[in-house]
Amino acid sequence: MMKLMIPKELHYSHEHEWVRVEKGYVTIGIDDYAQQALHEVVYVEPPIVGKKVTFMEVLGTVESIKAVSEVFSPIAGEVVEVNSNLVTAPELVNQDPYGEGWIAKIRPVNLQTDLEQLMTADQYADYLNTLGKKSQVTGFSSPFETSSSSGTWSWDATPLPRREALSPHYRVPPRWSWDSCMPHVKSG
């Protein structure tokens, strides 16, 4: 069972970044959904302090044992601080995505306009619920628990049957062989 934390006080992007509004700046990171999807984070490339970013511009990258993913800036402004701890301890993104795993702090230039384009925790939970329904293709279903006294949402991801069982039209591809990839090379 996969549990997701979606703190109520944050704002969220469709690309799974979160924003915490603080005095004079915002803190940005990737959310629990993203860090669980990436699995084991092994490298974080933070932005450069002083970099000016526009709304949803690439801010940096997060690399895991599964993939490299871009991190987008859900707020336009200037990068004023980066989490230097992630250079030596990128696993903080997995261990504490909303705390010690933050990626950058930005001095916003158009905060209210940018926040209006982001989602509240409730809206983000609904958005994840629609992704969960789509994710049945990849092997998950996702009923959200909509009541929580802690101010967070939970998401239960239950594996579905193998793809063959989902569709009578699914065909198992032929076994891979070197000859099928390189027919001009004689094996011998």
Protein Blocks (a to p, Z undefined) as FASTA:
>chain_A
ZZddddfkbccdfkopacdddehiacddddfklmmmnopafbdcdddehiacdehiafbd
cddfkbccddddfbgcddfbdcfklmmmmmlmmmmmmlmmpfbdcddfblmlmmmmpccf
klmmmmmmmmmmmmmmnopacdddfbdfkopacddddddddfklmpmkbccdddddfklm
mmmbccZZ
